[in-house]
Amino acid sequence: MRNILNNTLKIKKYMNYDELVRSACYFTLDNDFMSIAIIQRQFKIDYFTASNIIEILYNLGLIEPLQDSDKTKVIVKELSILEDKLDLIF
């Protein structure tokens, strides 16, 4: 129970989960590769939440699927394309 509360408090530093996801999407623009660990370190969140964000990034078409390695290539590098994709979910 304590771990769940700690993770919730970390996420609450963002206004909501949507803001965290949106921030992670913009964060991908500045990187050539993305991983769960990179998301964890950048946003100081738990593995499970970072994993969910990576899945969202993949489903939006921003990154390639994770394979055997822990890193995946960022596909979208243009702000206008990113914002078009974000308009679909927010």
Secondary structure, DSSP 8 states (H G I E B T S, - for coil): -HHHHHHHHHHHTSSSHHHHHHHHHHHHTT-SEEEHHHHHHHHT--HHHHHHHHHHHHHTTSB----SSSEEEB----HHHHHHHHHHH-
